Amino acid sequence: MSEEKIDFNKFIRSNRKKKSEPRQVTVSKYQTSTRFDFGKLKAALDNCLLKSNDEFGIIKLTYLEEENTARALFGLVGEITFRKVNHSSREIDEYTMEGVLKKTFLVEYYKQPDGNIGFFTYGDPKYFNKVQEKHKYGFSESIKAELVEFGYEKTRDVCLKFKTTLQSIRYKPNGQEYYGDTDSATVENKRKLSGWKSLDCKAGIIKEILSNDNILLDDFQGTIEVDSPFFNNEKHGAEFKLSQKGTITLFLPELKISSMNVDDTDFENKLYDVVKATYKRIIGEDWLNNSYNETSSVEQTIMDFITGV
C-alpha cells in the first residue's frame, strides 16, 4: 500500500493566545562527511515529508538553491485527550483528538567550506535521533553527524562578552594554585522570585576565573534581550546557557504576539527566526558562516504535494 503525504489542513490548529508560552530551545551545529549535492538533498528531504502513518516528519520545506541551503520544519503529531462535563447525563465525557501538532524541531542545511553537508538544529535535543532516522530513510543511508564544539577559547570570549549578566559559571581549575585537587566547580547566585541575580564581577573568585586563561570554562548562564516585530518589538530579558561542547539553550519567556492571523507552521518558523537571531547575537557572525539565509525563494508545504503545486 502506497503512503500518502498528509494533508496539513487536517491538523488541529492551536488557539493562539495574545502571548506565546515560555519555550526552551537548544541550538546546535553539526558537520558531516556526506557530500553536498543540492539535487540529492532536495530529493532526500522530499522523502522525509510527514506521511499519513507517521508521527514525525517534515511539515514545511524552504529551499534557497543559489545559497545552497534548505530549511526543514519537522513536526511531531499525536493525539490529545480531554474531558467535558455532560450536563444532561451529569457525567464526564472523554474525547480524543488525532492529528494534533504537538512539537516542532527545525533543521537548517548548508554547504560546508569542505563541500560536505552541515546543519543547525533548533528545539529539544531528544528529537535529534528522530531526525537522524528520517535522514537515513530520505538519503537511503546513515548520515554521520558530529556536533561542532565551541571549545574553551570561544566559550571564554563569549562569557566575557556577557560578564555583566552572568548567573553561573562551571569551570575546571586545571591545576591552578589554591584549587587543590578540585576537578570541576560551579559559582552561581541563588535564584530569587524575581529571577536570577547576576554574579558580582568584582568578587575575587569571579575576577580570577574570568581573567585567568588557564582556567577552563565548561559552561555559563547569562541573559540577553530578545525582540522582534512578530512580538510587538518589545524587549524581553531571556536566559541562555552556553556549553563549550557546542550548544546554546535559550529560555524564552512569555512574549506578546503582534498578529494572531498565523497558522502553526508560520508561528513556529517566526519563533525559530527569533531564536536564530538571538543565537547569532550570542555566538557572533563568524560562527554562522555558510549558514542559512533567512530570505527564502521557494517554499513547499504538505499541501503542495496534495495539490501538485
LUMKOLSE-865932 format. One record per residue (C-alpha): x, y, z; residue in one letter. Coordinates in steps of 0.2 Angstrom, whole numbers, padded with zeros to 4 digits, always signed. Each point is the difference from the previous one (the first is absolute). Layout:
REM LUMKOLSE-865932
XYZA ...
REM end
This chain:
REM LUMKOLSE-865932
+0000+0000+0000M +0007+0017-0005S +0003+0013+0013E -0009+0017-0002E +0007+0017+0005K -0011+0007+0014I -0012+0014-0003D +0006+0013+0012F -0017+0008+0001N -0006-0016+0009K +0011+0005+0015F -0009+0008+0015I +0005+0018+0000R +0006+0007+0017S -0010+0015+0007N +0013+0014+0000R -0001+0010+0016K +0006+0018+0001K +0017-0007+0007K +0011-0014-0005S +0003-0013+0013E +0018-0001+0008P +0011-0010-0011R +0017-0009+0002Q +0009-0002-0016V +0018-0007-0002T +0010+0005-0015V +0014-0012-0007S +0012+0000-0015K +0004-0017-0008Y +0013-0004-0014Q -0001-0016-0011T +0011-0009-0012S -0014-0002-0012T +0003+0010-0016R -0012+0015-0004F -0010-0002-0015D -0015+0011-0001F -0010-0011-0011G +0003-0015+0011K -0004+0010+0016L -0016+0006-0007K -0005-0018-0005A +0004-0007+0017A -0009+0014+0009L -0015-0003-0011D +0000-0018+0006N +0000+0006+0018C -0017+0009-0002L -0013-0005+0013L -0011-0015-0006K -0017-0006+0005S +0007-0014+0011N +0015+0010+0008D +0001+0009+0016E +0015+0010-0004F +0005+0008-0017G +0003+0016-0009I -0015+0011-0001I +0008+0015-0009K +0015+0002-0012L +0009+0015-0005T +0013+0000-0014Y +0012+0013-0005L +0010-0009-0014E +0012+0015-0005E +0005+0000+0019E +0002-0019+0001N -0012+0000+0015T -0016-0008+0005A -0011+0002+0016R -0011-0015+0006A -0013+0002+0014L -0003-0017+0007F -0016-0003+0010G -0005-0013+0013L -0018-0005-0002V -0011-0009+0012G -0016+0000+0009E -0007+0009+0015I -0013-0005+0013T -0012+0012+0009F -0015-0001+0011R -0016+0009-0001K -0015+0000+0012V -0016-0006-0007N -0013+0010+0008H -0014-0011-0006S +0006-0017+0007S +0010+0009+0014R +0015-0010-0005E +0018+0004-0007I +0002-0004-0018D +0017-0004-0007E +0006+0005-0018Y +0015-0004-0010T +0007+0011-0014M +0012-0007-0013E +0012+0009-0011G +0005+0014+0012V +0017+0009-0003L +0008-0003+0017K +0018+0005-0002K +0012+0007-0014T +0018-0001-0003F +0009+0011-0013L +0015-0006-0011V +0010+0012-0011E +0012-0008-0013Y +0014+0009-0009Y +0016-0004-0010K +0015-0001+0011Q +0017+0008-0006P +0006-0018-0003D -0014-0003-0012G -0010-0012+0013N -0017+0002+0008I -0001+0010+0016G -0015+0005+0010F -0007+0009+0015F -0014-0007+0011T -0012+0010+0010Y -0012-0008+0014G +0001-0014+0013D +0015-0011-0003P -0009-0016+0004K -0008+0002-0018Y +0017-0001-0008F +0000-0019-0002N -0017+0001-0008K +0007+0012-0013V +0015-0012-0003Q -0012-0014-0003E -0009+0011-0013K +0017+0004-0008H +0004-0018-0001K -0017-0003-0009Y +0001+0015-0011G +0019-0002-0005F -0002-0019+0000S +0016+0000+0011E +0005+0005+0017S +0006+0018+0001I +0014+0001+0013K -0001+0017+0009A +0012+0007+0012E -0004+0014+0012L +0012+0014-0003V +0007+0006+0017E +0003+0018+0004F +0016-0004+0010G +0007+0008+0015Y +0007+0016-0009E -0017+0004-0008K -0010-0004+0016T +0011+0012+0009R -0001+0014-0013D -0019-0001+0001V -0001-0001+0019C +0010+0016+0001L -0011+0008-0012K -0015-0003+0012F +0010+0001+0016K -0012+0014+0007T -0015-0012-0002T +0008-0016+0006L -0011-0011+0012Q +0012-0015+0001S +0016-0007-0006I +0006-0018+0000R +0019-0002-0001Y +0015-0011+0001K +0014+0007+0011P +0012-0009-0011N +0013-0002+0013G +0001+0018+0005Q +0007+0005+0017E -0012+0001+0015Y -0013-0012-0008Y +0008-0016+0006G -0006-0016-0008D -0016+0008-0005T -0005-0007-0018D -0015+0011-0003S -0010+0013+0010A -0015+0012-0003T -0003+0018+0006V -0018+0006+0000E -0012+0011+0008N -0016-0006+0008K -0015+0002-0011R -0012+0013+0008K -0019+0002-0003L +0004+0014-0012S +0013-0011-0010G +0018-0002+0001W +0012+0013+0007K +0016+0002-0010S +0017-0005+0007L +0010+0014+0008D +0015+0002-0013C +0009+0009+0013K +0001-0015+0012A +0017-0008+0002G -0005-0017-0006I -0009+0007-0015I +0014+0011-0005K +0012-0014+0001E -0011-0012-0011I -0003+0013-0013L +0018+0007-0001S +0010-0016+0001N +0001-0009-0018D +0006-0016+0008N -0017-0003+0009I -0011-0009-0012L -0018+0005-0001L -0012-0014-0004D -0016+0010+0000D -0008+0016+0006F -0018+0007+0001Q -0004+0018-0004G -0014+0011-0006T -0003+0009-0017I -0014+0012-0006E -0012-0008-0013V -0011+0010-0012D -0008-0002-0016S -0014+0009-0011P -0010-0017+0002F +0000+0003+0019F -0005+0019-0001N +0019+0005+0001N -0001+0000+0019E +0017-0005+0008K -0001-0014+0012H +0015-0007+0010G +0003-0019-0004A +0012-0012+0009E +0012-0010-0010F +0013-0014+0004K +0015-0003-0011L +0010-0016+0001S +0017-0001-0007Q -0005-0017-0007K -0010+0011-0014G -0017+0003+0006T -0010+0016+0005I -0016-0002+0009T -0012+0015-0001L -0014+0001+0014F -0013+0011-0008L -0012+0009+0011P -0019+0003-0004E +0000+0012-0015L -0014+0011-0007K -0005-0005-0018I -0003+0015-0012S -0011-0011-0012S -0012-0014+0004M -0003-0003-0018N +0013-0014-0002V -0001-0018-0001D +0011-0012+0010D +0014-0002-0013T +0002+0019-0002D +0000+0003+0018F +0013-0013+0003E +0011+0006-0014N -0001+0018+0006K +0004-0006+0018L +0015-0009-0006Y +0006+0016-0010D +0000+0009+0016V +0010-0014+0008V +0012+0000-0014K +0003+0019+0001A +0003-0001+0018T +0012-0015-0002Y +0009+0011-0013K +0002+0014+0012R +0006-0012+0014I +0013-0010-0010I +0005+0013-0013G +0000+0001-0019E +0015-0010-0003D -0008-0016+0007W -0015+0002-0013L +0011+0000-0016N -0008-0010-0014N -0016-0002+0010S -0018+0003-0005Y -0006+0017-0007N -0016+0005+0007E -0006+0006-0017T -0009-0015-0008S -0003-0002-0019S -0010-0016-0001V -0012-0007+0014E -0009-0017+0000Q -0013-0005+0012T -0009-0017+0002I -0014+0008-0010M +0012+0002-0015D +0001-0018-0002F -0019-0003+0001I -0004+0013-0013T +0015-0003-0011G +0007+0018+0001V 
REM end
